[in-house]
Amino acid sequence: MRIVLGVGGGIAAYKVASLLRLFTEAGHNVTVIPTEAAIRFVGVATWEALSGNPVSNSVFDDVDKVNHVRLGHEADLIVVAPATADLLAKAATGQAGDLLTNTLLMAHGPVLFAPAMHTEMWRNQATQANVETLRSRGITVLEPAVGRLTGADSGPGRLPEPEAIFAAAMALVDASSPSTPLAGPKPLAGRTITISAGGTREALDPVRFLGNRSSGKQGVALAAAALDAGAHVRFLAAHMDVQAPAGVELVQVESALELRDAALEAAVGSDVVIMAAAVADFRPAEVSDTKIKKVNGNDAPVVRLVQNPDILHELVVRRDAAASTQLIIGFAAETGDEDGDVLEHATAKLKRKGCDLLVVNQVGVGRVFGQDQNSVIILSGHGAAPQSAAGSKSDVAAAVIDRISTELSRVRPAT
């Protein structure tokens, strides 16, 4: 496969050398086009040595080959990493001031941008508008990773790891070439799936919160399985111990109330909603603006709790009111008690919530939360027999997505 690898002028350019290696070791022919600023971070000699191809960023080199037209026409895939705020703006507005932006305008195949910049730049309204413009044109813009940035600051804006970019790029090529022998069936192609993951945190004061043990691993596995099945994934991430997969439309939340707002918005236009997040049932009635101090001789403060909204049930009510064919799946992390076992509690919850499927697992210390293995029972709200799935969280995710594909194929057209 012929790949054009555009390199933007950011400190993360050094990581793109590893991405280039992944492409070439997979047997692809890669032409690297660094911007002038990128060459100040990683020199031309590095790109030529790793790619085995000459490197230029000027439309005036090899004029007889008409590179500013030819490269975009011939490329089976164009990947831009790091995609700086400047490059995203130029691509969104159709500028053509150098060889890379000319090539982007001439692209005939899929295009993927892997952004990297400071958090404030990424969240700036101008950048977000440019990203939305590119996505509306069918261009894939990955969500940046969250973590340490240049200097002491941290947040969303890190370049995704080279392996994640490589996987997203290969998946993009497969999705755009369904007739190739390497491309398997995509049962969720054309579908939009909203997935929530992780655990919500309910603030007590600026320092403390009420939370839970959810790692987000099962939700991430579900998102990866849905992407593999060809779906467009809206991923609502509460606190997670793992990164969201590359290629999702990422929305980050903290509290149950924030998740409610994000879920109701994301559900609009979604064929499927999977509420896999561990949502706090209660939140503190009052949140202190300052840290609650421990004072010797005084009793410990009493924390009064109020119930959080039932997001899953509200999604069902809104779906039913709109007479929609949307499929809604809930997750239930249960423990047995004197009133019943796990399955009895889960069956009652399925009836209360009114969702189509409920994925049930038994939780406890050392079980499910934070682990790499899982064992679930999928209950149906429409009378179908319970279905068991066990193994790695990826195995469980594959079983859930397969069940969803079956449910959708029966009566639900794509929205």
N, C-alpha and C positions, 0 to 999 in steps of 0.2 A: 504494500500500500504506500502511496506517496503522501507524505505528511509535510505540511509547512508548520514550523514551530516558531511563532513570533515571541520575542522576549522583550518585555517592557523594562523601563529604567527604574528598578527598585532593588533594595538590598536582597530581596528574595530571589534575585536572578541566579544566585549561586546554587540554589536548590534545583533549578531547572536543568542543570547539567545531569543530575540523576534521572530526571524525567526523560531527557534525550537518550540516555543510556538504556532505559527501559524500552523505548521505541525501537532503537537500533537492534537490541538483543532479541526483540520479537520479530526481527526480519524486515522492518519497514525502512523505506528510503526517506530520510528526513532532510529537508532544507531549512536551515535556521536563518531567520531574519531578525536580528536584534535592532532595536532603535538606537539612535546615536547615544542616548542617555544610558542604555543598557550596556554599551561597550565600556563605559566608565566603571562598571561593576565587574563584568566578566569580558575578557578580551576575545577578539575574533579568532585567535589561534586556538583557544579552547573549544569553541564551537566547531571549527573546521576539523580538529583532531577527533572529536567525539562523533561527528556526523559523517566524516569522510567526504563531505561536499564543500565546495567554495562558499564563502559567506560574504554577503553584501547587504547594505541597507540603503543603497542609492539607486534611483531609477536610471542613472546615467552610466552605470556599469553594465557591460555586455549589452549595449543598446540593440545590437543586431538580433539578439534573442528575444527582445521585447518582454523582458522579465516581469514588468509591472502588469502585464496582461496574462502572460503564459503561466506564471506560478499559480495564480488563483484558479485559472481554467483547469489546470492539470491536477491540482491537489484533490485527493480523496477526503482529506480532513485538514482543517486548520485549527491549531491550538495556540492560544495566546496566554503565556504565563511568565512572569506575573503580569496580570492585566491591571495596570495602574489606573487611577481616577482619570488621568489625562488620556490614556488610550481608550477607555470606555467612552469618554466624551467625544473623542474624535470619531470613533466607530459609529456612535449613535447619530452623529450629525453628518456623516458621510464625507469627512475630510480625507484628503489624499495628498498629504505633504511629503510622504516618504514611501519607500518600497513596501513596508508592511501595511500601511493604510490603503495603498493602491491595491495590494493583493486581497485585502479583506473586501474591497468593493467588487472585485472580480470573482469572488468565491462562488463555486458551483456546488460544492459539497457541504457537509455539516461543519459548523464553526462552534468552538468551545472557548469560553473565556474563564480563566481561573484568577479571580481578583486577589490582590494583596495591597494593603494600604493601612494607614492609621484608622482607628475606629471612627474618629470624627469625620474623616473623609468618606468612609464607607456609608455612614449614617446620614451624611449631608443630603438634603433634598435633591440637589442637582444630580449627585451620583445615583441616588435611588431612581430618579426619573430616567436617567440614561439607561440604567439596568432594565427598567420596565419597558423602555422603548425597544431595546435589543431583544428581550424575551418575546415581546409582542410580534417580532419579525421572525420568530422561529429559531433564534440563536440561543444556544445554551450558555447561561452565566451561572457558574457554580456559586454557592455560598462560601465566603471565606471561613477558614477555621478560627476557632476562639483560643486565645492563649497569649503568651508573651510576644510583644512586638519590639521594634527597635527602641532601645532605651529601657526605661523602667516601667512603661505603661503596658497594659494588658487589656485584651478584649477581642471582639470580632474584627478580623482584618489580616490574620496570618494566611499565608499561602497554604492551601491544602497540601498534604504530603504528596510527594511525587507518585506513590503507588495509588493514591485515591484519584488523582487526576488521570493517570493512565487507565484505571478501571472505568472511570466515567467516559473517557474518550472512546475506548473500545465498545462500551455499551451504546454510545451514541452512533457509532458506525453500524453496529448490528441493527439498531432500531431503524436506521435510515436505509438499510439494504436488506429488507426481509426476504428477498429472493436468493441471497447468497447461501451456499451450503452450510456455512458456519453459523448462520442465524437461525435459532430455534423458534418455535411458536411463541407469540407474544399475546397471551390470552387477555391481557388488560390494556392492550394498545388502544389509545383513544379515550381511556378512562382517567378520571381524576379521583385520587384517593387522599383524604385527609387522615393523618395519623397523629395522635398525641402520645407523648412518651415522657418518662422520667417522673420525678416526684415534686409536687408543689411545696412551697415554703411559705408559711404564714407568719408574718413579722410580729414579734412582741415589742421590740424596740429596735434602734438602728443596728444593734449587734446580734440579738438573739432571734430565733424563729422556731416555730413548730414544724417539723418535717417528718419524713419517713425514709425507709431504707432502699427505696427504688433506685436502681442504677441507670435505667434507661436502655439496658442491653436488649431486652425483648422488643421494645419499640423500634430501635435502630435496625434490628434483624428484620422486622416486618417491613420497614421502609426499603431496605435493600432488596427483599424478595419482591416487593411491589414494583420497584424500578426494573428488576430483572424481567418481570412479566410485562413490561412495556408501559406501565402507568406513569402519569404525572403525579408526583407526590407533594402534597402540602404537609410539612412536618412541624408540629407544634411541640417545642422542646421546653419542658420544665427543667429542674436541676437534673443533670445526668453526669455519670462518671465516665462516659465515653462520648466521642464526637459524633455528630450527625453525619450520615453518609453523604458523600459528594453527589450532587445532582438533584437534591430536593429543594423545594421552595421553603426556606427555613423561617420560622417565626419563634422567637424566644420569649418565654413567659416565666414568671416566678410564682405568683399566687394562684389560688383557685379562681378568684374573680378575674384575673388577667386571662387565664386559660378559657374561662367561659366566654369572654368577649372574642377571643381569637377563634375559638371553635365555632361559635355562631356565625362569624364572618366567613371562615374558611369553608364551612359546610355548604354555603351557597354555591351552586354549580358543581359540587362534588357528587360523584356517583356512589361513593362509599365513604363512610366515616368510621374510623377505628379508634375508640377511646381506650388506649392502652396505658395512659398515664395513671399514676397512683395519686389521686386527687384527695387532698385533706378533707375529711368530713366536717371538721370544725376549724374556726379561726378565732383568735383573741378578739373579744368585743371592743377592747380599747388597745390602741398601739401608742406607746410612749414615744415622744419626739426625742427624748434623751435616754441614755443608757440607765436602766433600772439599777440603782445602787444597793449593795448589801450594807446595812447599817447594824452594827453590833447592838444587841439588846432589843432590836425590833423583830417582830415576826416576819416570816417570809411573805411576800406579796401573794395575794390570791388572784389567780388568772381566771376570769370569767370567759367562757367560750360561747360562740354562737354558731349555728349551722351554716355551712357553705351551700350554695345552690346545687341542685342535682343536675349537672350539665348533661349527662347522658339522657335522662328523662326529658329534659327540655328540648334536646335535639329531636327526640322521637315525636314529641307533641307538635313541634313546628313542622316536621316532615309530614305528619299525618294531616295537619291543618291545610297544608299545601297540596295534598293528594299526590305527593311525590313517590316515585318508585325507588328512591334512595335506600341503600342498604346500610344499616347501622349496627355496628358490632361493639359490644362492651367487654371489658375484662373485669374479673372478680378475683381478688386475692382474699381467700377466706381461711378461717380457722374454725374447727369444731368447738362446741361448748355443750353445756347441759341442756340447751334447747334444741340441739340437732347437730348432725355432722356437716361436713363441708358441702356435700352435694345437696342436702336439704336446704341449707342457707342459700346456696347459689340458685336453686330452682325458684325459691321465693323471690330472690332478687330479680331474676329474669322476668317474672310475672309483673313485678312492680315497675321495672324500667320500661318494658314494652319493646325492647330492641329485637332485632332479627336473630342474632346469635350472641351467646355469652361464652367467653373463653374463661374457664375456671381453673385455678390452681390453689393448692394448699400451701400456705406460707408459714414461716416460723423462723427461729434462729437457725441460720445455716441452710435455709431452704428457699430457693427461687431468687429472692432479692440479692443482687450482686453476684449470683452464681452464673456459670456458663451452661448449665444443664437445666432443663425444665420438663415438666410433665403436666399436661392439661387435658381437660374434657371440654369439648365444644357442645354446648347445649343449643337447641333450636327453639325459637319462639313459635314455630309453625308445625310442631309435632313430629319432626324428624328424629330418628334415633340418635342418642348421644354418640359423639365421635371422640376417640382418644388419640392423642399425639404425644410423643416423648422423644427425647434425645437432646441435641444441642439446641440452643435458642434459635439458631438458623433453621434447624430441622422443623421445629415447632412453627416458626414463621412460614416456612414453605407449605406446611400442611394447612395453616389458616388461610394463606393467600390462595391456595388451590381450592379450598372450600368456597371462598368468596367468588372465585372465577366461575365455579359451578353454579352458585346461586345467581350470579349476574346473567349467566347464559340462558337462564330459564325465561325470565319475563322482563328484564330490565334493559332497555336500550340505553346507549351512551347519551349523556346529557350534552 
